[in-house]
Amino acid sequence: MTGVPGKILAVSGGVGGAKLALGLAHALDPVQFTVIANTADDFVHHGLQISPDLDTVMYTLAGLSNQQVGWGQEGESWNFLDALARLGGQDWFRLGDRDLATHILRSDLLGRGATLSEVTRKLSLALGVSHPILPMSDDRVSTIVHTATGEELAFQHYFVRDRCEPEVTGFHFDGIDTATPAPGFLEALADDDLALIVICPSNPFVSVDPVFSLPGVLDHIIARGVPMVAVSPIVGGLAIKGPAAKMMAELGMPSTPVSVARHYLDGYRGALTGFVMDDQDRHLLNDVEALGLPAIVTNTVMITLQDRITLAKAVMGFGINL
Amino acid sequence: MTGVPGKILAVSGGVGGAKLALGLAHALDPVQFTVIANTADDFVHHGLQISPDLDTVMYTLAGLSNQQVGWGQEGESWNFLDALARLGGQDWFRLGDRDLATHILRSDLLGRGATLSEVTRKLSLALGVSHPILPMSDDRVSTIVHTATGEELAFQHYFVRDRCEPEVTGFHFDGIDTATPAPGFLEALADDDLALIVICPSNPFVSVDPVFSLPGVLDHIIARGVPMVAVSPIVGGLAIKGPAAKMMAELGMPSTPVSVARHYLDGYRGALTGFVMDDQDRHLLNDVEALGLPAIVTNTVMITLQDRITLAKAVMGFGINL
C-alpha cells in the first residue's frame, strides 16, 4: 500500500478478526504484514489437534473460508461426521471432511516433532497464503471459562458443545505463565519498522486477552512505544458474531464499545493508543475519548471484500499517525 | 444353522475372505461363529492407525462394504483426500470421508490405552455386527515384502502405493515372534465345541500366513486335532482379487489351487485337513488329493449374497465331517 511507512502487526481471533486481517492483507505486501492468531481456543478432539482461530485466519487469507456458515471451508461436506456419529463418536464439534485434512496433517506433523509455527507456515504456503500467519505461541495455552455454577469449562465445550449457554464469571488461560510467544512474534514487536499494531474486532476476553497475556508481549510493546489501535467487536450493543456481548452483560459491564475500550486500557497497561468503533455508536465517541483514548467512528461491519479493505485502510490511516 | 454341531472359526484377509465370512455369518448364530482378521497389513498413515483387512471384514458383516470398488464403504466421498492433496499430504492411500471416522476413532481409543480387540468390538457393535470379529493380535505385526531389487517394502507401500508392481521374492512378518494372539483367539481354538476352522479365500502369503505364524496358534490347532479347511483364492489360474497369482508366479510356483494346497500343507505342519476349489479347477482335483488332502470342487466365485451363503454351507458340510 502506498503511504504505509512501515510494518503492521495484527492480532486476531476467528471470524471477525480474520475479516479485517484479510482487508489488511489486500492492502499490504507480505513483508509488511503479519497476523498473530489466538491459539488459546485450541484443543484436542478425538486425538486431533484443532486450532479453530488459526485455521479461520488461514482459510480466510487463502480465500477458502465458508461465507455461509461463517467458519470452516467453502464447499464442505459432512460424511465423516455422519459416520462418526454412527460409530458412537462425539459429533458436537462440526469437523468437515475437507477441514479434517488440516487437522490430520497438523496432528501428524506435531506428533513428529514439528512446532505449531512450522506446521502453520507449511499449510499456509500450501494454500497459497503469502502473508505470514503466526500462532501466538507454540506452547499449549487453554482458555478455561468460569461459570456461575462454579464449573470450569474448556473453551470449546463452553463455546460449541454448550452453545455459550452457561453464565460466565471469568476466565483464565491455563499454561499462559510458562508459554513463550511463537518465534517471530517478539521479533516483530521489536522491529524498528513496526508502525502499528491492530487489535482486530475479536472477542476481547477469549480471543485477544490470551495473546496479550503471554509473557513479554506487553513489555515489548510498551518498550517500543508503537501505536496500537483496537477495532471494537461490539456494534450497536451486539457482537457481530459470537458471545462477546453476552459475556459483557454477565460480567456486569454494558455491552458497548466504551466497555471494550476500558477493558483494553485497564488490562494492557496503557499500551492502547487508539480506538475504532462503528458509525452506529457515534453517540458513544465522547465517552471513549473521555477515557483519554483517541477514537474514530467508521463503518466496521464488513460484508464485502471492499468493506474489509476500506476498514483496513481507515484503521491504518488513523493508527499510524497517532 | 440347523445341523452344525458346534462352533466355526474363520480366518480372513480382506475382500475375498470377507465374502465367505459374510456367508458364514448368515448361516450361523453369533455364538457359533467368530472371524479372525489378519492385521499384519495394518499401518500408520498420517498418524492414523489403519487396519484394512479388519475394516473390510467389519464393513462387510455390517452390510456397509462398497460393492463397486471392492473396498471401503458404500456411498463414500473423497473430499478429505482432495483437501489433503492440496495441503501437500500423501494421498496414495485412498482414505474416504466416511472411512476416516473408523480410523480416527480407533486411533483415539488406542492412544487412550484401549486394545485393538476392544476397539474392534466397540466399533463392530456400533455398526450392528453381532458376530465377533477378532484381530489376530493386539500387538503390532507388519508384513514386509522382499523384492527382486533387494528392497524391503512395508506391505501397503507395496500393495497400494506401488500397485503390486515390484517382483516379490519372499515375506517376513515383523514383530510376529513376540506377538500374542488376541484375547479369545486361543480360547476359541481350545473350545471343546469348536467343530471347524475355515481358511477363507484370501492371499496365502500376506493374509493367511501371518495369522498361522502367531506363536501358539498351530500348536493349539494340532493339539485339538480340529478339522481345518481352506478355500482356494486361486480360480482358473487367477486370483479373484489381489496379487496372489502374480506373487505365486514370482515365487516360482504355478498359479494353481494345487500350489495353494501344498503351501498350506507344507507350512501348517499337517493341520490342514480339507481343501475347497472352484468348479473351473476340477481337472486339478486329483493333483490336490494326491497330496493326501481330501478336496471338493464347487462354485467359489461369490457374486451374490446367496453365492456366499451357498459356499459357506458347502464348506461346512464338507469340513465338519472330515
Contacts between the chains, C-beta under 8 A, distances in Angstrom:
chain1	res1	chain2	res2	distance
A	46	B	104	5.3
A	46	B	105	6.5
A	46	B	108	4.5
A	47	B	104	6.8
A	47	B	107	5.5
A	47	B	108	3.7
A	47	B	111	5.2
A	48	B	104	6.8
A	73	B	83	7.4
A	75	B	79	7.9
A	76	B	79	7.6
A	77	B	77	5.9
A	77	B	79	4.9
A	77	B	97	6.6
A	79	B	75	7.9
A	79	B	76	7.6
A	79	B	77	4.9
A	79	B	79	7.6
A	79	B	96	7.9
A	79	B	97	4.0
A	79	B	98	5.0
A	80	B	80	6.8
A	80	B	97	4.8
A	80	B	98	6.6
A	80	B	100	5.1
A	80	B	101	5.4
A	80	B	104	7.8
A	81	B	101	7.8
A	82	B	98	7.1
A	83	B	73	7.4
A	83	B	97	7.5
A	83	B	98	3.9
A	83	B	99	7.5
A	83	B	100	7.5
A	83	B	101	3.7
A	83	B	102	7.4
A	84	B	101	4.0
A	84	B	104	7.2
A	84	B	105	6.7
A	86	B	101	7.5
A	86	B	126	6.6
A	86	B	127	7.1
A	87	B	101	5.5
A	87	B	102	6.7
A	87	B	105	5.4
A	87	B	123	5.7
A	87	B	126	4.7
A	87	B	127	7.1
A	88	B	105	7.9
A	88	B	122	7.2
A	88	B	126	4.6
A	89	B	101	6.4
A	89	B	104	7.6
A	89	B	105	5.0
A	96	B	79	7.9
A	97	B	77	6.6
A	97	B	79	3.9
A	97	B	80	4.8
A	97	B	83	7.5
A	97	B	97	4.1
A	97	B	100	7.8
A	98	B	79	5.0
A	98	B	80	6.6
A	98	B	82	7.1
A	98	B	83	3.9
A	99	B	83	7.5
A	100	B	80	5.0
A	100	B	83	7.5
A	100	B	97	7.8
A	100	B	100	6.4
A	101	B	80	5.4
A	101	B	81	7.8
A	101	B	83	3.7
A	101	B	84	4.0
A	101	B	86	7.5
A	101	B	87	5.5
A	101	B	89	6.4
A	102	B	83	7.4
A	102	B	87	6.7
A	104	B	46	5.3
A	104	B	47	6.8
A	104	B	48	6.8
A	104	B	80	7.8
A	104	B	84	7.2
A	104	B	89	7.6
A	104	B	104	7.9
A	105	B	46	6.5
A	105	B	84	6.7
A	105	B	87	5.4
A	105	B	88	7.9
A	105	B	89	5.0
A	107	B	47	5.5
A	108	B	46	4.5
A	108	B	47	3.7
A	111	B	47	5.3
A	122	B	88	7.2
A	123	B	87	5.7
A	126	B	86	6.6
A	126	B	87	4.7
A	126	B	88	4.6
A	127	B	86	7.1
A	127	B	87	7.1
